Amino acid sequence: MPHLGPTELLIILVIVLLLFGVGRVSKIGGELGSAVANFRKGMEEGAKKEKAEEEPKA
């Protein structure tokens, strides 16, 4: 897989901004951040649930 340097990433960002506009890109970024936060929260809850099931009940 080719390595993407800072120059290539900047060119991609400019193209995306031209295609979608600043408002829509910021909205997509916010939604992506929210999705990642919810995913992490779900993973933590799942880990807590597994840990609680593994502990022997005295």
N, C-alpha and C positions, 0 to 999 in steps of 0.2 A: 504494500500500500504506500503510495507516495506521501511524503512529509509535507504538511501545509505550514508554511512559515507565516510570519506576521504580514508580509506583503500580500500573499495570496488571500489571507483571511480579510484583510482590509478591502481588497477588490471585491470579494464575495459580499461583504457588508454593504458596499456602495451599490452593487447591483440589486441587492434585496431592497434597499431603501428606495431606489428608483422604481422598482416594480410595485411595491406595496405602499410606500409612503411612511412617514415618520409615525403618524398616529396609529396606524394598524400594526406596525412592527412593535411599538411599545405595548400595545394591547396583547399581542401574541406572547411577548416576553413575560408580561405579568401573569398570563394564564399558564405559561410553562412553569414559572416559579411556583405558582399555587399548586400545580399538579405534582411537582417534585416534593413540596412540603407535605402534601397529603399522602404521597407514597411513603415517605419516611415515617410519618405518624403511624400509618398502617403496619409498617414493618416492625416498629417498636412495640405496638400493641400485640402483634402476633408473637413476638419473642417473649413478651411478658406472659402471654397465655400459655405458651409451651413450657416456660419455666415453672409456672404454677401447676401445670399438669404433671411435671416430672417430680416435684417435691412430694415425698411420702406424707400421707396424712396420719398424724399421730393420734 
